[in-house]
Amino acid sequence: MVKVIQKNDKELYQCEECGFHYAEKEWAEKCEAWCQEHKSCNIEITAHAEENKKYDSKI
């Protein structure tokens, strides 16, 4: 079961297997199912993780 957390006023869903965070519950569920079955991460799934999103830094 994915974990729901609050971070920077956003609700995120965390894969309890690998710890990646997702804005969409569906991706967190897919990640957790993959991790449990394969004992690894799937690059096509983790590409949607908040940790892998590139933020535009206009400084």
Stockholm file with secondary structure:
# STOCKHOLM 1.0

chainA/1-59         MVKVIQKNDKELYQCEECGFHYAEKEWAEKCEAWCQEHKSCNIEITAHAEENKKYDSKI
#=GR chainA/1-59 SS CCEEEEETTEEEEECTTTCCEESSHHHHHHHHHHHHHHSSCCHHHHTTSGGGCCCCCCC
#=GC SS_cons        CCEEEEETTEEEEECTTTCCEESSHHHHHHHHHHHHHHSSCCHHHHTTSGGGCCCCCCC
//
